[in-house]
Amino acid sequence: MVDAPRFAPPTLDRGSQAPGRAAPWGARLWNAGLLALAGALLALSAAPAVAQSAAAVREAIRQAAQDDGFGKQVLGLTGFAALPGVNASSFSISNTGASDVDVGRFAASPSHRFEEVELLGGDLYVEGTLSWFTAETDYGVLFRGTAFEATPKNRIDAWTAIGGIGVAYDVAPGFTVTPVATLGWGMVQDDTEFSGPGAARLDRATDDLLFNWDAQEILYGPALRLEYLTALPGDVNVTATSRLNWVFGTTYSASNRVLEGDTSFGVMTLHGELDGPTRHSAFGRELRWILFGAGTFIGGEGASALGVDWIAEFGVGMEIVDREAAAGLGVEGLSLRLSVLTGDDIFGWSVGGGLEF
């Protein structure tokens, strides 16, 4: 039992948000948790001192967070981490009136079409995605003037491993349609450090609930992949791909029951690419240039948690081509790509490397 704190209406130093504008990533997720916490503290402000113990505050927070759907916000964070797309990136999401959110992501997304394996009238297609996502934010003072006044330093990490199997159909010259079924695992973890006069009390009241929590989930759902390939004069190749994913998530383990539940989110990606010859070589092999652009559009709980509806990417790259290896192994060469990311309150960069098939 801790000393009964003296309550005053909590205040939250976070700056203002323009009317009608979606909250940035950090603000969106923290809205659910912090509004739940603020509501709980306000509800207890007039309660008898005996009810104002850390346990009572914690229970009120748990109930408020559950009513506010905090668990779905947490699960929605896997939306950006789980799916093929940007391989490695670092960018910042602006948070009006508060600290920016620094985001990093790394993903490996190998895939292959087995033209020699016929399945349901098409060719067997297999893919996999391993990814890691992190977001760091240093917030201002929370709940100034209350017994819970503290300043949090927050970090959220998400890890995912997802596999997919599908059937590739050639519906027109150069045009392929591939329906895919995906299944995998995801984990989201929050690590928060507090400083300030109310740090210890806020930590006790929120540990493994609103801060310093973790949740693991099963991810599954359908995807549809469209690809178009053609050649232009001058040995220039054109590749256009589009992918629509709808992912369902079910929590099977969490640090607190308020984080349990089900969620769903949709992600659509568009990618266009040109590659052509150069007059140079590398390691005795052909060297080709690459120009590309891509867009990612996020819906459902993924957009709700991230606070970002779309991300655009523009970049350049180089590819080392080995024709003999392509004929024997199906691997054409290695590529290195550099790009700029932009979007709603987003700016950053990306670097990626991969095998070209």
Phi, psi and chi 1 to 4 in degrees:
 res  aa     phi    psi   chi1   chi2   chi3   chi4
   1 MET       -  132.2 -178.8   73.1   68.9      -
   2 VAL  -104.5  164.2  -60.8      -      -      -
   3 ASP   -58.4  137.6  -65.2  -24.6      -      -
   4 ALA   -66.2  117.7      -      -      -      -
   5 PRO   -73.4  153.7   27.5  -33.2      -      -
   6 ARG   -90.3  122.6  -62.3  178.7   60.3 -173.5
   7 PHE   -94.6  141.6  -76.9   88.3      -      -
   8 ALA  -132.6  157.1      -      -      -      -
   9 PRO   -54.6  121.1  -25.1   34.2      -      -
  10 PRO   -69.5  145.6   22.7  -29.6      -      -
  11 THR  -119.6  151.9   59.3      -      -      -
  12 LEU  -128.9  110.6 -179.8   59.7      -      -
  13 ASP   -81.3   95.0  -65.5  -12.2      -      -
  14 ARG  -135.3    2.4  -64.5 -175.5   52.8 -157.5
  15 GLY    80.8  177.4      -      -      -      -
  16 SER  -102.1  159.9   60.1      -      -      -
  17 GLN  -121.1  130.7 -175.3   69.3   37.6      -
  18 ALA   -61.7  139.4      -      -      -      -
  19 PRO   -57.5  136.1  -22.3   32.8      -      -
  20 GLY    78.4    3.6      -      -      -      -
  21 ARG  -103.3  134.4 -177.3  177.2  177.0   83.3
  22 ALA   -65.8  140.0      -      -      -      -
  23 ALA   -69.0  143.0      -      -      -      -
  24 PRO   -62.1  172.4  -21.4   32.6      -      -
  25 TRP   -52.6  -57.5 -178.9   91.1      -      -
  26 GLY   -60.8  -42.4      -      -      -      -
  27 ALA   -63.7  -39.1      -      -      -      -
  28 ARG   -64.0  -48.9 -174.4   72.3   65.1   87.6
  29 LEU   -67.2  -44.5  177.5   61.9      -      -
  30 TRP   -67.9  -25.8  -80.3   77.4      -      -
  31 ASN   -54.7  -47.2  -84.7  -16.0      -      -
  32 ALA   -61.8  -50.7      -      -      -      -
  33 GLY   -69.7  -46.0      -      -      -      -
  34 LEU   -72.1  -36.5  -67.9  176.8      -      -
  35 LEU   -65.2  -36.6  -71.4  176.7      -      -
  36 ALA   -63.7  -44.8      -      -      -      -
  37 LEU   -64.2  -44.8  177.0   56.1      -      -
  38 ALA   -60.8  -41.5      -      -      -      -
  39 GLY   -63.5  -39.0      -      -      -      -
  40 ALA   -66.0  -43.6      -      -      -      -
  41 LEU   -65.0  -39.7  -63.7 -179.0      -      -
  42 LEU   -64.1  -39.9  -77.1  169.3      -      -
  43 ALA   -64.2  -32.0      -      -      -      -
  44 LEU   -90.0   -5.0  -70.6  174.0      -      -
  45 SER   -62.8  -27.0   62.6      -      -      -
  46 ALA  -105.4    8.0      -      -      -      -
  47 ALA   -79.3  159.0      -      -      -      -
  48 PRO   -60.1  153.4  -21.4   32.1      -      -
  49 ALA   -57.5  -34.7      -      -      -      -
  50 VAL   -63.2  -27.0   68.1      -      -      -
  51 ALA   -86.9   -5.8      -      -      -      -
  52 GLN   -97.2   31.1  -63.7  175.4    2.6      -
  53 SER   -76.4  166.3   65.6      -      -      -
  54 ALA   -59.5  -36.9      -      -      -      -
  55 ALA   -65.1  -41.2      -      -      -      -
  56 ALA   -67.4  -41.9      -      -      -      -
  57 VAL   -62.8  -42.6  171.4      -      -      -
  58 ARG   -62.0  -41.8 -178.3  175.3  176.8   82.7
  59 GLU   -66.4  -40.2  174.3   56.5   25.6      -
  60 ALA   -64.7  -39.1      -      -      -      -
  61 ILE   -63.3  -43.7  -67.1  171.9      -      -
  62 ARG   -58.7  -45.3 -173.2 -160.5   65.4   77.8
  63 GLN   -67.3  -42.5 -175.0   60.3   52.3      -
  64 ALA   -65.5  -40.2      -      -      -      -
  65 ALA   -65.5  -37.6      -      -      -      -
  66 GLN   -66.0  -43.0 -178.0  171.8  -24.8      -
  67 ASP   -65.6  -29.4  -65.9  -17.9      -      -
  68 ASP   -87.0   -3.6 -156.9   55.1      -      -
  69 GLY    74.5   32.2      -      -      -      -
  70 PHE   -61.5  -35.9 -176.6   60.7      -      -
  71 GLY   -60.8  -39.8      -      -      -      -
  72 LYS   -66.7  -35.4  -74.4 -170.8  174.7 -176.9
  73 GLN   -62.6  -41.1  -61.9  -74.4  -25.1      -
  74 VAL   -63.0  -47.8  168.3      -      -      -
  75 LEU   -65.5  -31.1  -62.4 -178.1      -      -
  76 GLY   -65.4  -16.4      -      -      -      -
  77 LEU   -65.6  -22.1  -69.2  175.1      -      -
  78 THR   -72.3  -10.6   55.9      -      -      -
  79 GLY   -57.2  -45.4      -      -      -      -
  80 PHE   -78.8  -28.4 -174.0   69.9      -      -
  81 ALA   -81.4  -30.0      -      -      -      -
  82 ALA   -84.6  -19.7      -      -      -      -
  83 LEU  -109.5  152.6  -55.9  171.1      -      -
  84 PRO   -59.2  151.2  -22.1   32.8      -      -
  85 GLY   159.3 -126.2      -      -      -      -
  86 VAL   -61.4  129.6  176.5      -      -      -
  87 ASN   -77.2  -52.9  -70.5  -35.5      -      -
  88 ALA  -143.5  130.4      -      -      -      -
  89 SER  -150.9  158.9   61.4      -      -      -
  90 SER  -142.9  122.8  176.2      -      -      -
  91 PHE  -152.0  168.6   56.4   91.8      -      -
  92 SER  -120.4  137.7  178.1      -      -      -
  93 ILE  -108.0  120.0  -57.5  177.7      -      -
  94 SER   -67.4  140.3  -62.0      -      -      -
  95 ASN  -128.9   97.3 -165.0   -4.8      -      -
  96 THR   -53.7  124.4  -56.0      -      -      -
  97 GLY    80.4    2.7      -      -      -      -
  98 ALA  -146.4 -176.0      -      -      -      -
  99 SER   -69.2  146.9  -59.6      -      -      -
 100 ASP   -68.5  159.5  -68.0  -13.7      -      -
 101 VAL  -100.6  120.1 -177.6      -      -      -
 102 ASP   -93.6  120.0  -64.0  -39.8      -      -
 103 VAL  -117.6  139.6  178.0      -      -      -
 104 GLY  -134.4  149.4      -      -      -      -
 105 ARG  -148.5  140.0 -179.8 -178.7 -170.6 -107.2
 106 PHE  -133.8  134.0  175.3   81.1      -      -
 107 ALA  -145.5  142.1      -      -      -      -
 108 ALA  -115.9  124.3      -      -      -      -
 109 SER  -131.8   69.9  -54.9      -      -      -
 110 PRO   -71.7  147.8   27.3  -34.5      -      -
 111 SER  -151.6  157.0   63.0      -      -      -
 112 HIS  -156.9  140.9 -171.1   64.5      -      -
 113 ARG  -103.4  122.8  174.9  178.5  176.3  174.8
 114 PHE   -95.8   92.2  -64.0   88.1      -      -
 115 GLU   -66.9  -20.9  -63.7 -177.4   -5.3      -
 116 GLU   -84.5   -6.7   69.6  -80.9    7.0      -
 117 VAL  -110.3  108.0 -179.2      -      -      -
 118 GLU   -85.9  135.3 -176.4  175.6  -13.3      -
 119 LEU  -146.6  120.3  178.9   65.4      -      -
 120 LEU    52.6   39.1  -59.1  176.0      -      -
 121 GLY    83.6    3.7      -      -      -      -
 122 GLY  -135.4 -160.5      -      -      -      -
 123 ASP  -108.3  143.7  -61.9  -27.4      -      -
 124 LEU   -63.7  133.8  175.1   65.2      -      -
 125 TYR  -126.3  132.3  171.1   85.3      -      -
 126 VAL  -131.8  140.1  176.9      -      -      -
 127 GLU  -143.9  162.7   66.3  177.9   28.9      -
 128 GLY  -150.8  150.8      -      -      -      -
 129 THR  -138.4  121.7  -59.6      -      -      -
 130 LEU  -113.4  127.3  -60.6  174.1      -      -
 131 SER  -145.1  157.4   67.9      -      -      -
 132 TRP  -137.7  135.8  165.6   68.9      -      -
 133 PHE  -133.2  137.0  164.4   89.6      -      -
 134 THR  -138.9  147.5 -175.5      -      -      -
 135 ALA  -141.0  129.9      -      -      -      -
 136 GLU  -123.5  137.3  -62.5 -175.4    6.9      -
 137 THR  -144.2  133.1  -51.1      -      -      -
 138 ASP  -102.8  110.5  -66.6  -25.8      -      -
 139 TYR   -91.0  164.8  -74.6   90.2      -      -
 140 GLY   -80.3 -168.0      -      -      -      -
 141 VAL   -69.7  131.3  177.7      -      -      -
 142 LEU  -104.4  142.2  -55.9 -176.9      -      -
 143 PHE    55.8   48.8  -51.6  111.2      -      -
 144 ARG   -60.1  136.2 -172.2 -176.4  -62.3  -84.2
 145 GLY    87.5    3.0      -      -      -      -
 146 THR  -113.1  174.3   74.6      -      -      -
 147 ALA   -70.2   -9.5      -      -      -      -
 148 PHE  -105.3   14.9  -66.1   91.1      -      -
 149 GLU   -61.3  122.6 -179.5  177.8  -29.5      -
 150 ALA  -161.5  162.9      -      -      -      -
 151 THR  -118.6  116.8  -58.0      -      -      -
 152 PRO   -93.8  145.7   30.5  -30.2      -      -
 153 LYS  -114.4  114.1 -177.7  176.9 -178.0  179.8
 154 ASN  -114.7  141.5  176.0 -105.7      -      -
 155 ARG  -140.0  131.5  172.0  173.0  174.5  147.5
 156 ILE  -121.8  131.6  -67.4  177.5      -      -
 157 ASP  -121.1  143.9  -68.2  -81.2      -      -
 158 ALA  -134.4  132.8      -      -      -      -
 159 TRP  -120.8  141.4  -62.9  -93.2      -      -
 160 THR  -141.8  150.9   60.4      -      -      -
 161 ALA  -140.4  114.6      -      -      -      -
 162 ILE  -133.3  136.7  -64.6 -178.5      -      -
 163 GLY  -116.6  154.9      -      -      -      -
 164 GLY  -141.7  147.7      -      -      -      -
 165 ILE  -134.9  137.9 -175.6  169.5      -      -
 166 GLY  -153.3 -172.6      -      -      -      -
 167 VAL  -129.4  126.0 -177.9      -      -      -
 168 ALA   -96.1  126.3      -      -      -      -
 169 TYR  -117.5  131.2  -63.3   98.2      -      -
 170 ASP   -89.1  106.0  -66.0  -38.0      -      -
 171 VAL   -97.6  -14.7  -62.7      -      -      -
 172 ALA  -162.1  162.7      -      -      -      -
 173 PRO   -54.3  117.7  -27.1   36.0      -      -
 174 GLY    81.1   -2.8      -      -      -      -
 175 PHE  -114.4  123.2 -176.9   53.0      -      -
 176 THR  -123.6  136.1  -56.4      -      -      -
 177 VAL  -116.3  128.6  176.0      -      -      -
 178 THR  -132.3  104.2  -52.5      -      -      -
 179 PRO   -77.2  139.4   23.3  -28.8      -      -
 180 VAL  -132.3  140.4 -177.4      -      -      -
 181 ALA  -108.0  130.2      -      -      -      -
 182 THR  -118.0  150.6   64.7      -      -      -
 183 LEU  -152.8  136.2  176.3   65.4      -      -
 184 GLY  -171.0 -166.0      -      -      -      -
 185 TRP  -129.4  146.5  164.2   90.3      -      -
 186 GLY  -142.4  150.1      -      -      -      -
 187 MET  -138.4  135.1  176.7  177.2  178.5      -
 188 VAL  -123.3  135.0 -170.9      -      -      -
 189 GLN  -138.0  135.1 -174.0  176.2   61.9      -
 190 ASP  -109.1  133.5  178.6  -77.4      -      -
 191 ASP  -129.0  110.8 -176.5   12.1      -      -
 192 THR  -126.4  133.9  -58.5      -      -      -
 193 GLU  -112.6  138.4  -63.5  179.2   -2.8      -
 194 PHE  -113.0  148.3  -60.6   97.5      -      -
 195 SER  -138.5  153.5   60.8      -      -      -
 196 GLY   121.9  171.6      -      -      -      -
 197 PRO   -62.6  -30.1   21.7  -33.3      -      -
 198 GLY  -103.7   17.1      -      -      -      -
 199 ALA   -60.5  -48.5      -      -      -      -
 200 ALA   -63.9  -42.7      -      -      -      -
 201 ARG   -66.4  -42.6 -179.4  174.3  -79.3  110.3
 202 LEU   -66.0  -37.2 -176.3   59.6      -      -
 203 ASP   -63.1  -45.2 -172.6   26.7      -      -
 204 ARG   -64.2  -37.9  -73.1 -165.1  -60.8  -89.6
 205 ALA   -75.8  -23.0      -      -      -      -
 206 THR  -119.8   -4.1   61.5      -      -      -
 207 ASP   -58.2  133.7 -175.5   53.9      -      -
 208 ASP    61.1   15.4   80.4   18.8      -      -
 209 LEU  -123.6  -67.2  176.6   57.0      -      -
 210 LEU  -102.4  -24.9  -67.8 -177.4      -      -
 211 PHE  -132.8  154.6  -54.2  104.6      -      -
 212 ASN    55.0   50.6  -63.9  -51.7      -      -
 213 TRP  -113.3  171.8   43.1 -101.6      -      -
 214 ASP  -151.7  151.5   63.9   81.3      -      -
 215 ALA  -147.1  140.8      -      -      -      -
 216 GLN  -120.5  144.5  -61.1 -173.6   55.4      -
 217 GLU  -145.4  158.4   62.2  179.9  -35.1      -
 218 ILE   -94.7  132.0  -63.2  -64.5      -      -
 219 LEU  -114.9  135.3  -58.9  169.2      -      -
 220 TYR  -157.6  160.2   53.8   94.6      -      -
 221 GLY   154.6  171.8      -      -      -      -
 222 PRO   -89.9  159.7   33.4  -34.5      -      -
 223 ALA  -144.6  153.6      -      -      -      -
 224 LEU  -130.4  123.7 -178.1   64.6      -      -
 225 ARG  -115.1  128.1 -176.0  175.3 -175.8  -90.5
 226 LEU  -117.2  135.9  -51.8  176.7      -      -
 227 GLU  -140.2  137.0 -177.5  178.8   49.8      -
 228 TYR  -130.3  128.4  178.2   70.7      -      -
 229 LEU  -124.8  136.7  -55.6  174.0      -      -
 230 THR  -154.7  166.6 -169.7      -      -      -
 231 ALA  -119.5  142.9      -      -      -      -
 232 LEU  -111.4  163.7  -61.1  177.8      -      -
 233 PRO   -56.9  151.1  -25.1   34.8      -      -
 234 GLY    83.9   20.3      -      -      -      -
 235 ASP    60.7   37.7 -166.6   21.8      -      -
 236 VAL  -101.5  129.0  175.4      -      -      -
 237 ASN  -104.4  142.7  -61.7  -42.5      -      -
 238 VAL  -116.9  130.1  178.6      -      -      -
 239 THR  -128.8  128.1  -56.6      -      -      -
 240 ALA  -129.4  126.3      -      -      -      -
 241 THR  -131.0  149.9   60.1      -      -      -
 242 SER  -139.9  144.6  176.7      -      -      -
 243 ARG  -143.6  133.0 -177.7 -177.2  175.3  108.1
 244 LEU  -118.2  120.7  177.4   62.7      -      -
 245 ASN  -115.9  140.0  -62.2  -90.7      -      -
 246 TRP  -128.1  115.3 -165.5  -98.2      -      -
 247 VAL  -112.0  134.0 -178.9      -      -      -
 248 PHE  -109.5  138.8  -61.5   88.7      -      -
 249 GLY  -126.3  135.8      -      -      -      -
 250 THR  -128.6  120.9  -60.0      -      -      -
 251 THR   -74.7  132.3  -53.4      -      -      -
 252 TYR  -117.0  -10.3   68.5   87.7      -      -
 253 SER  -154.1  133.7  175.4      -      -      -
 254 ALA  -153.1  154.2      -      -      -      -
 255 SER   -69.1  -20.3   58.5      -      -      -
 256 ASN  -149.4  147.0 -166.2  -74.9      -      -
 257 ARG   -63.9  -21.6  -67.3 -170.3   62.4 -177.7
 258 VAL   -64.6  -20.6   75.1      -      -      -
 259 LEU   -88.7   -5.3  -59.4  174.1      -      -
 260 GLU   -81.0  155.5  -63.4  177.9   -4.3      -
 261 GLY   148.8 -165.9      -      -      -      -
 262 ASP  -125.7  150.0  -59.4  -66.0      -      -
 263 THR  -146.6  170.3 -170.6      -      -      -
 264 SER  -154.1  151.3   63.0      -      -      -
 265 PHE  -157.5  152.4   45.8   84.7      -      -
 266 GLY  -115.6  145.2      -      -      -      -
 267 VAL  -137.4  127.8  178.0      -      -      -
 268 MET  -117.6  134.1 -177.5  176.9   71.2      -
 269 THR  -122.8  143.3   57.9      -      -      -
 270 LEU  -125.6  139.4  -57.4  173.0      -      -
 271 HIS  -146.1  128.1 -177.2   94.3      -      -
 272 GLY  -125.3  140.9      -      -      -      -
 273 GLU  -147.1  141.8 -178.4  174.7  -51.4      -
 274 LEU  -121.3  138.8  -63.2  173.5      -      -
 275 ASP  -138.6  142.3   72.0   83.1      -      -
 276 GLY  -148.2  173.7      -      -      -      -
 277 PRO   -79.9  155.7   30.6  -35.6      -      -
 278 THR  -119.1  173.5   69.9      -      -      -
 279 ARG   -92.0   13.2  -63.0 -179.7  178.9 -179.4
 280 HIS  -118.6  168.0  -54.1  -78.0      -      -
 281 SER  -137.1  163.3   62.3      -      -      -
 282 ALA  -139.3  126.3      -      -      -      -
 283 PHE    55.6   34.3  -53.5  105.7      -      -
 284 GLY    75.8   15.1      -      -      -      -
 285 ARG  -125.8  158.4  -67.9  170.0  173.0   78.6
 286 GLU   -62.6  140.1  179.1 -175.6   -6.5      -
 287 LEU  -118.0  125.2 -171.3   64.7      -      -
 288 ARG  -121.4  149.7  -63.3  177.0   66.9   85.8
 289 TRP   -91.1  157.2   54.5  -97.5      -      -
 290 ILE  -135.6  133.0  -59.9  172.8      -      -
 291 LEU  -122.5  135.0  -65.2  175.9      -      -
 292 PHE  -150.2  158.7   65.3   93.9      -      -
 293 GLY  -143.3  148.9      -      -      -      -
 294 ALA  -149.7  157.8      -      -      -      -
 295 GLY  -140.6  142.0      -      -      -      -
 296 THR  -124.3  129.7  -60.4      -      -      -
 297 PHE  -122.8  124.1  -54.7   89.2      -      -
 298 ILE  -113.9  136.2  -53.3  169.4      -      -
 299 GLY  -133.0  177.1      -      -      -      -
 300 GLY    68.2 -148.5      -      -      -      -
 301 GLU   -67.7  -22.7  -64.7  -64.9  -17.9      -
 302 GLY   -62.3  -47.2      -      -      -      -
 303 ALA   -67.2  -36.0      -      -      -      -
 304 SER   -63.5  -41.2  179.8      -      -      -
 305 ALA   -76.4  -43.6      -      -      -      -
 306 LEU   -73.3  -29.4  -67.4  168.2      -      -
 307 GLY    71.0   15.4      -      -      -      -
 308 VAL  -129.7  124.6  174.4      -      -      -
 309 ASP   -92.5  -26.0  -62.5  -38.1      -      -
 310 TRP  -152.3  152.9   62.6  -84.6      -      -
 311 ILE  -138.6  133.8  -59.1  171.4      -      -
 312 ALA  -115.2  147.8      -      -      -      -
 313 GLU  -135.4  135.4  179.1 -173.9   11.3      -
 314 PHE  -135.1  131.7  -55.0   94.0      -      -
 315 GLY  -160.0  178.8      -      -      -      -
 316 VAL  -131.7  163.8  -61.2      -      -      -
 317 GLY  -164.4  174.5      -      -      -      -
 318 MET  -132.4  146.5  -60.7  -62.9  -67.3      -
 319 GLU  -129.2  131.5  176.4 -172.6   -2.4      -
 320 ILE   -95.4  121.1  -59.9  175.8      -      -
 321 VAL  -107.8  133.5  179.2      -      -      -
 322 ASP  -123.3  100.2 -170.1  -32.6      -      -
 323 ARG   -64.8  -36.3  -56.5  -69.0 -177.6 -177.0
 324 GLU   -66.7  -42.3  -66.9 -178.2    1.6      -
 325 ALA   -65.1  -36.6      -      -      -      -
 326 ALA   -62.4  -39.1      -      -      -      -
 327 ALA   -70.5  -35.0      -      -      -      -
 328 GLY   -89.5  -42.0      -      -      -      -
 329 LEU  -108.1  -13.9  -58.2  175.8      -      -
 330 GLY    83.8    3.0      -      -      -      -
 331 VAL  -103.3  116.1  178.9      -      -      -
 332 GLU   -77.7  -36.4 -177.8  179.9   88.0      -
 333 GLY   173.7 -165.0      -      -      -      -
 334 LEU  -117.1  145.0  -60.1  173.3      -      -
 335 SER  -131.0  152.0   66.8      -      -      -
 336 LEU  -128.0  130.9  176.0   65.2      -      -
 337 ARG  -130.4  140.6  -60.7  159.6 -174.4 -101.0
 338 LEU  -125.4  138.3  -58.4  173.3      -      -
 339 SER  -151.9  165.3   61.6      -      -      -
 340 VAL  -110.4  138.1  172.7      -      -      -
 341 LEU  -109.7  139.5  -60.5  173.7      -      -
 342 THR  -145.6  166.4 -173.6      -      -      -
 343 GLY   170.6 -163.9      -      -      -      -
 344 ASP   -69.3  105.1 -171.5   15.5      -      -
 345 ASP    65.8   26.0  -65.5  -49.6      -      -
 346 ILE  -123.1  140.9  -74.5  179.1      -      -
 347 PHE  -154.1  136.7 -177.3   79.6      -      -
 348 GLY  -175.9 -164.0      -      -      -      -
 349 TRP  -138.5  163.8   55.7  -89.4      -      -
 350 SER  -142.7  146.7  170.8      -      -      -
 351 VAL  -134.8  138.6   58.7      -      -      -
 352 GLY  -150.3  151.8      -      -      -      -
 353 GLY  -136.3  155.2      -      -      -      -
 354 GLY  -171.4  175.3      -      -      -      -
 355 LEU   -90.2  139.5  -61.7  175.0      -      -
 356 GLU  -106.2  127.6  -59.0  -65.6  -31.7      -
 357 PHE  -105.4      -  -65.8   94.0      -      -
